Amino acid sequence: MTHCNHIDQIVGQPKIRDNVMKTFNITKYILSHSSQNDKLLYTMRCSTCNEINAGSSFICLQCEYIGCWNHSHFKDHSIQKNHIFGINSSNQLLYCFKCQDYIGDIEMINSSFLNKSWDDISKNTDIPIMTKRDGLYGFVNMGSTCFISSIIQCLIHNPYITNYSMSQQHYNKCQIKDPTGCISCSLDIIIAESYGNMYPNKNNSNKSIDPHEGFISFLNCAWKINQNFAGYSQQDAHEFLQFLLNQLHNDYKRVENRESINGMTNGGESGHHSSFNCKCFIHSIFQGSLKSSIVCSNCNDDSKTIIDPFMDLSLDIKDKETLYNCLDSFHKMEKLHDYDYHCPQCNTTDDPTKQLTIDKLGSLLTLQLKRFEHLPNGTNVKLTNFIEYPLYLDVTKYCDDGKTSTGNKPTTIIYELIGVVSHKGTVNEGHYISTLKINDDKWFRFNDSMVTEISQDLALKDEAYLLFYMIKEVK
């Protein structure tokens, strides 16, 4: 910190000094009394690039502009407007962009005008609070927690899940009502704060809860249930998604006083058929069923065909270029050469054929692209090839004769892309980012605490690991 001659010039002009001092103290008051979420949304977001705290964010002392350090947006603003003073929104220090240093001797600014104008400040200044938010805030990385925050972002921006949470169907019946002991309660708090609802805290007051407290409570609750997710090691977002959906399902069973059913499986794996009858909101929107047809090559008997539930489909991507290539491979009919087969109809032992088809679809279709491969020598590698994925996905050809849950045979079944979880880096050292379609078809990228609006073209070019599609059209 240095002595700044430019601030001396301001102090020497009473009218300018009063305005600058008033703005400075009001800004410091807001920064000191705002929640962390409000700081991230309103005082750390660059007015030009919309990134949150890119390096540092500076609030202009002469206008309402907020600019970041990393992209030199405040510096550009300073040159264009000749506004040279900015307050660092993180540490509340005053920075001179002509001296290119923080100003060290500003005690007179802190004290001289504050006492004089305190009544005016307290009457006319409001902490920046919105009664309704749009969910556009990030989660601070608590140490390799990106795999958790990326999945949470996908869920709290899912209209089915947000509507269910805001109706308080779980909270009103929950026997625990403690975000550190109930995953559903902690997710309810995050959603409520994300969209501005005043969620009752444990003291039944009307004071809203800091959203980061909700996220921390969520982490603590998840870690209590499954300690494998704690720590600083690389974790898998798909595995966490399965854990979270299963826990939300178990919470439903608990509050409804029903026996817990663990029936969530990947496509192609055997599961508990009792989950077909589950009425929880997770199963009702995520669950589909997969038909594994084993057909006699001689008489076409299919009595050995089985139907299993699935929450998501895992697709091979090796040597593939598009999502349709992956689905074609998943759906491809193949001969079973190492299968001990005996046809009950014609008694043949010839090799049968096998094919996977979708028997039933849910409102949401979640697809995992298998980027992590386990080699025979015991090592793990990551497949980094780009898989082209469409904005609108036609899945009609992969269904059982186009059959839906109603038994009709539609011409087309179209799903719309609403979310992507991508993975950057290697098997052992990587980072998860979620990209979501929200707010009038706008795309936003959630990179831990940073939230940035991006173009649709950019959203379709991620190194996708999980794809979330929502039903768009059935006809």
C-alpha positions in Angstrom: 0.0 0.0 0.0 1.2 3.4 -0.9 0.3 7.1 -0.3 -2.0 8.1 -3.2 -1.8 11.7 -4.5 -5.0 11.2 -6.4 -7.1 10.7 -3.3 -5.5 13.8 -1.9 -6.9 15.7 -4.8 -10.3 14.4 -4.1 -10.1 15.3 -0.4 -9.1 18.9 -1.4 -12.5 19.4 -3.2 -15.3 19.5 -0.7 -18.2 18.6 -3.0 -16.5 15.8 -4.7 -15.0 14.6 -1.4 -18.4 14.4 0.2 -19.9 12.3 -2.7 -16.9 10.0 -2.8 -16.8 9.5 1.0 -20.5 8.8 1.1 -20.3 6.3 -1.7 -17.3 4.6 -0.1 -18.9 4.2 3.3 -22.3 3.0 1.9 -20.5 0.4 -0.2 -18.4 -0.8 2.8 -21.6 -1.0 4.9 -23.3 -3.1 2.2 -20.3 -5.4 1.8 -20.0 -5.8 5.6 -23.7 -6.7 6.1 -24.5 -8.8 3.1 -24.8 -12.5 3.0 -22.1 -14.5 1.1 -24.7 -15.3 -1.5 -25.7 -11.7 -2.1 -22.0 -10.8 -2.4 -21.5 -13.5 -5.0 -24.6 -12.5 -7.0 -24.4 -8.7 -6.8 -21.1 -7.3 -5.7 -18.6 -9.8 -7.2 -20.2 -10.3 -10.6 -18.4 -8.5 -13.4 -20.8 -6.2 -15.3 -19.0 -7.0 -18.6 -18.3 -10.8 -18.6 -20.7 -11.8 -15.7 -18.0 -14.0 -14.1 -18.0 -14.0 -10.4 -14.8 -12.9 -8.6 -12.5 -13.5 -11.6 -9.3 -12.8 -9.8 -11.0 -10.0 -7.9 -14.0 -7.8 -8.5 -13.9 -4.0 -8.0 -16.9 -1.7 -7.4 -16.5 1.7 -9.0 -16.5 4.5 -6.5 -17.9 6.9 -9.1 -20.7 4.9 -10.8 -22.4 1.5 -10.4 -20.0 -0.5 -12.6 -18.4 -3.7 -11.2 -15.4 -5.0 -13.1 -13.1 -8.0 -12.8 -9.3 -8.1 -12.5 -8.5 -11.2 -14.6 -10.0 -9.9 -17.9 -9.0 -6.2 -17.1 -12.6 -5.1 -17.4 -12.3 -2.6 -14.5 -9.0 -1.3 -15.9 -10.7 -0.8 -19.3 -13.6 1.0 -17.6 -11.2 3.2 -15.7 -9.4 4.2 -18.9 -12.7 4.9 -20.8 -14.5 6.8 -18.0 -11.6 8.2 -16.1 -13.0 6.5 -13.0 -9.8 5.6 -11.2 -11.0 4.3 -7.8 -12.4 0.8 -7.1 -13.3 -1.0 -3.9 -12.3 -4.7 -3.8 -15.5 -6.5 -3.0 -13.6 -9.3 -1.2 -11.4 -7.3 1.2 -13.2 -3.9 1.1 -9.8 -2.1 0.3 -9.7 0.9 -1.9 -7.6 0.6 -5.1 -6.2 3.4 -7.3 -6.0 2.2 -10.9 -3.6 5.1 -11.8 -1.2 4.3 -8.9 -1.9 0.6 -9.5 -1.9 -0.1 -5.8 -4.1 -0.1 -2.8 -4.5 3.2 -0.9 -3.0 2.9 2.6 -3.8 6.1 4.4 -7.6 6.4 4.2 -8.5 6.6 7.8 -10.0 10.0 7.2 -12.4 8.5 4.7 -13.4 5.8 7.1 -14.3 8.2 9.9 -14.7 11.8 8.8 -17.9 11.4 6.8 -19.4 8.3 8.3 -20.4 10.0 11.6 -21.8 13.0 9.8 -23.9 11.0 7.5 -24.8 7.9 9.5 -28.5 8.7 9.9 -28.8 9.3 6.2 -27.0 6.0 5.4 -29.0 3.9 7.9 -32.3 5.3 6.6 -31.7 5.2 2.8 -29.4 2.1 2.4 -30.8 -1.4 2.0 -28.8 -4.6 2.0 -29.1 -6.0 -1.6 -31.9 -8.6 -1.2 -34.2 -9.9 -3.9 -37.6 -11.4 -3.0 -37.3 -13.7 -5.9 -34.0 -15.0 -7.3 -33.2 -16.9 -10.5 -31.0 -19.6 -9.0 -27.9 -18.2 -10.6 -25.3 -18.7 -7.8 -22.4 -21.0 -7.5 -21.1 -23.2 -4.6 -17.7 -22.6 -3.2 -15.4 -25.5 -3.6 -14.8 -27.0 -0.2 -11.9 -29.1 -1.5 -12.7 -31.5 -4.4 -16.5 -31.0 -4.0 -17.0 -30.1 -7.7 -18.5 -33.5 -8.3 -21.2 -32.7 -5.7 -21.9 -29.1 -6.7 -22.3 -30.0 -10.4 -24.9 -32.6 -9.6 -26.8 -30.3 -7.2 -26.9 -27.6 -9.8 -28.5 -30.0 -12.3 -31.2 -31.0 -9.7 -32.0 -27.6 -8.3 -32.6 -26.3 -11.9 -34.8 -29.2 -12.8 -38.4 -27.9 -12.9 -39.9 -31.2 -11.6 -37.6 -31.2 -8.5 -37.9 -27.5 -7.8 -41.7 -27.6 -7.9 -41.8 -30.6 -5.6 -39.5 -29.0 -3.2 -41.3 -25.6 -3.1 -44.6 -27.4 -2.4 -42.9 -28.6 0.8 -44.4 -32.1 0.3 -41.3 -33.6 2.0 -40.7 -30.9 4.7 -44.3 -30.9 6.0 -44.1 -34.7 6.7 -40.4 -35.1 7.6 -39.9 -36.3 11.2 -36.3 -35.0 11.2 -36.5 -31.5 9.7 -32.7 -31.1 10.1 -30.5 -30.4 7.1 -27.6 -32.1 8.7 -29.5 -35.3 9.2 -31.8 -35.4 6.1 -30.6 -35.0 2.5 -34.0 -33.9 1.3 -34.3 -31.2 3.9 -30.8 -29.8 3.0 -31.7 -29.9 -0.7 -35.0 -28.1 0.1 -33.1 -25.3 1.8 -30.7 -24.9 -1.1 -33.7 -24.7 -3.5 -35.6 -22.3 -1.3 -32.7 -19.9 -1.0 -31.9 -20.3 -4.7 -35.3 -19.1 -5.8 -35.9 -16.6 -3.0 -38.5 -18.4 -0.8 -38.2 -17.8 2.9 -37.6 -21.3 4.3 -38.3 -21.7 8.0 -35.2 -22.4 10.0 -35.0 -24.7 13.0 -35.9 -21.8 15.3 -39.1 -21.1 13.3 -38.0 -17.6 12.6 -38.6 -15.8 9.3 -34.9 -15.1 8.8 -33.6 -16.7 5.6 -30.8 -19.1 5.8 -27.4 -18.4 4.1 -27.3 -20.7 1.1 -23.8 -21.7 1.9 -25.0 -23.0 5.2 -27.4 -25.1 3.3 -24.6 -26.4 1.0 -22.4 -27.1 4.0 -25.2 -28.9 5.8 -25.8 -30.9 2.6 -22.1 -31.9 2.5 -22.1 -32.9 6.2 -25.3 -35.0 5.7 -23.9 -36.7 2.6 -20.6 -37.5 4.3 -22.4 -39.0 7.3 -24.3 -41.3 5.1 -21.4 -42.3 2.9 -17.9 -41.4 4.1 -16.4 -42.4 0.8 -17.5 -39.0 -0.6 -15.5 -37.1 2.1 -11.9 -36.0 1.7 -9.9 -34.5 -1.1 -9.6 -37.4 -3.6 -11.0 -37.5 -7.1 -14.7 -38.7 -7.0 -17.2 -39.7 -9.6 -20.2 -37.4 -10.4 -22.3 -40.3 -11.8 -21.8 -42.3 -8.7 -22.8 -39.4 -6.6 -25.9 -38.8 -8.7 -27.0 -42.4 -8.1 -26.3 -42.0 -4.4 -28.3 -38.8 -4.2 -31.3 -40.1 -6.1 -31.4 -43.2 -4.0 -31.2 -41.2 -0.8 -34.1 -38.9 -1.9 -36.0 -42.1 -2.6 -35.3 -43.4 0.8 -36.3 -40.1 2.4 -39.7 -40.5 0.7 -40.1 -44.0 2.0 -39.2 -42.8 5.5 -41.7 -39.9 5.7 -44.4 -42.0 4.1 -43.7 -44.8 6.7 -43.0 -47.3 4.0 -40.3 -49.9 3.8 -37.3 -48.6 1.9 -36.8 -50.0 -1.5 -33.3 -49.8 -3.1 -34.3 -50.3 -6.7 -32.2 -47.8 -8.6 -30.1 -49.4 -11.3 -28.2 -48.5 -14.5 -29.5 -49.6 -17.8 -28.5 -53.2 -18.5 -28.1 -54.2 -14.9 -30.5 -56.3 -12.9 -32.6 -54.5 -10.3 -35.4 -55.0 -7.9 -38.7 -55.1 -9.8 -40.5 -53.7 -6.7 -39.1 -50.3 -7.7 -41.6 -50.4 -10.6 -44.3 -49.8 -8.1 -42.6 -46.9 -6.2 -44.6 -43.7 -6.3 -41.9 -41.4 -5.1 -41.2 -38.3 -7.2 -37.7 -39.5 -8.1 -38.9 -42.7 -9.6 -41.8 -41.0 -11.3 -39.6 -38.7 -13.3 -36.3 -40.5 -13.7 -37.2 -44.1 -14.0 -37.7 -46.0 -17.2 -37.5 -49.7 -18.0 -35.2 -51.6 -20.3 -36.1 -54.7 -22.2 -33.3 -57.3 -22.6 -34.6 -59.6 -25.4 -33.0 -63.0 -25.7 -34.5 -64.6 -28.8 -34.1 -68.1 -30.2 -32.5 -67.9 -33.7 -34.6 -70.9 -34.8 -38.1 -70.2 -33.7 -37.9 -66.6 -32.4 -39.1 -67.6 -28.9 -38.4 -64.8 -26.4 -39.6 -66.3 -23.2 -36.2 -65.6 -21.6 -36.6 -61.9 -22.1 -36.4 -59.8 -19.0 -37.4 -56.2 -18.2 -35.5 -54.2 -15.6 -35.8 -50.6 -14.3 -33.2 -48.0 -15.0 -32.5 -44.5 -13.7 -29.9 -43.7 -16.4 -28.3 -45.4 -19.4 -24.6 -45.9 -19.6 -23.2 -45.7 -23.1 -19.9 -46.8 -24.6 -18.1 -44.0 -26.5 -14.9 -45.7 -27.7 -14.5 -45.2 -31.4 -17.8 -43.2 -31.5 -18.4 -39.7 -32.8 -22.0 -38.9 -32.0 -24.5 -39.6 -29.3 -26.6 -41.5 -31.9 -23.6 -43.7 -32.6 -23.5 -44.6 -28.9 -27.2 -45.3 -28.8 -27.0 -47.4 -32.0 -24.2 -49.5 -30.4 -26.3 -49.9 -27.2 -29.3 -51.0 -29.2 -27.5 -53.2 -31.7 -28.6 -56.8 -32.0 -25.8 -59.3 -31.3 -25.2 -63.1 -31.2 -24.5 -64.6 -27.8 -21.7 -67.1 -28.5 -20.7 -67.9 -24.9 -24.2 -68.2 -23.5 -25.5 -71.6 -22.3 -28.8 -71.5 -24.1 -31.6 -74.0 -24.5 -34.8 -72.9 -26.1 -37.9 -74.1 -24.2 -40.0 -74.0 -27.3 -38.0 -75.9 -30.0 -35.2 -77.4 -27.8 -32.4 -75.9 -29.9 -29.1 -75.0 -28.4 -28.1 -72.6 -31.2 -26.7 -69.3 -30.2 -29.6 -66.8 -29.5 -29.6 -63.1 -30.3 -29.7 -60.4 -27.7 -30.9 -56.8 -28.0 -31.5 -54.0 -25.5 -34.6 -51.8 -26.2 -36.3 -49.2 -24.1 -39.6 -50.5 -22.8 -40.7 -47.4 -20.9 -39.4 -43.8 -20.7 -39.6 -41.4 -17.8 -40.0 -37.6 -18.1 -36.3 -37.3 -17.8 -33.7 -39.3 -19.7 -30.2 -39.3 -18.1 -27.3 -40.6 -20.2 -23.8 -41.4 -18.9 -21.0 -41.4 -21.5 -18.4 -44.0 -20.3 -15.2 -41.8 -20.3 -13.4 -43.9 -17.7 -12.0 -47.2 -18.9 -10.4 -49.9 -16.8 -7.7 -51.8 -18.7 -6.8 -55.4 -18.2 -3.4 -54.4 -16.7 -5.2 -52.7 -13.8 -4.7 -49.1 -15.0 -7.5 -46.6 -15.6 -7.6 -44.3 -18.6 -9.9 -41.5 -19.6 -11.4 -41.3 -23.1 -11.3 -37.7 -24.2 -12.9 -38.0 -27.7 -15.6 -35.4 -28.3 -19.1 -36.9 -28.6 -21.5 -34.7 -30.6 -24.8 -34.5 -28.7 -28.0 -32.8 -30.1 -30.2 -30.2 -28.6 -33.2 -32.4 -29.5 -32.8 -36.2 -29.3 -35.1 -38.5 -31.2 -35.2 -41.8 -29.3 -38.1 -43.5 -31.2 -36.0 -46.1 -32.9 -34.5 -47.3 -29.6 -37.9 -48.0 -28.0 -39.8 -51.3 -28.1 -41.7 -50.7 -31.4 -42.1 -47.1 -30.3 -44.2 -48.2 -27.3 -44.9 -45.8 -24.5 -46.3 -46.4 -21.0 -49.8 -45.9 -22.5 -49.3 -48.6 -25.0 -49.6 -46.3 -28.0 -47.2 -46.3 -30.9 -46.1 -42.7 -31.5 -44.4 -41.5 -34.6 -41.7 -39.7 -32.7 -40.4 -39.4 -29.2 -38.3 -36.2 -28.8 -36.3 -35.2 -25.7 -34.8 -31.7 -25.2 -31.3 -31.2 -23.7 -31.5 -29.3 -20.4 -28.2 -30.0 -18.7 -24.6 -31.3 -19.3 -22.0 -32.3 -16.7 -18.6 -32.2 -18.2 -15.2 -33.5 -16.9 -11.9 -31.7 -17.5 -8.6 -33.3 -16.7 -7.4 -36.9 -16.1 -8.7 -39.9 -14.3 -7.0 -39.0 -11.0 -7.0 -35.2 -11.3 -10.0 -33.7 -12.9 -12.8 -31.1 -12.5 -16.5 -31.2 -13.0 -18.6 -28.4 -14.5 -22.3 -28.2 -15.2 -23.9 -26.4 -18.1 -27.7 -25.8 -17.8 -30.5 -24.4 -20.0 -32.6 -22.1 -17.9 -34.4 -18.7 -18.0 -36.0 -18.4 -21.4 -33.6 -20.8 -23.2 -30.4 -19.2 -21.9 -27.4 -21.3 -21.2 -25.3 -20.9 -18.0 -22.1 -22.6 -17.0 -21.7 -23.4 -13.3 -18.0 -23.7 -12.4 -18.0 -24.0 -8.6 -18.7 -20.4 -7.4 -18.4 -18.9 -10.9 -21.6 -18.6 -13.0 -21.3 -17.4 -16.6 -23.8 -17.1 -19.4 -22.7 -18.8 -22.5 -24.0 -19.3 -26.1 -25.9 -22.4 -27.1 -23.2 -23.3 -29.6 -20.6 -23.4 -26.7 -23.0 -25.4 -24.6 -23.0 -28.1 -27.2 -19.3 -28.5 -27.3 -18.5 -29.7 -23.8 -16.5 -32.9 -23.0 -19.8 -34.4 -21.8 -19.9 -37.0 -19.1 -23.6 -36.8 -18.1 -26.4 -35.6 -20.3 -29.8 -34.7 -19.0 -32.8 -34.7 -21.4 -36.4 -33.7 -20.7 -39.4 -34.9 -22.7 -40.3 -32.4 -25.4 -42.7 -34.1 -27.8 -44.6 -37.4 -28.1 -46.9 -37.8 -31.1 
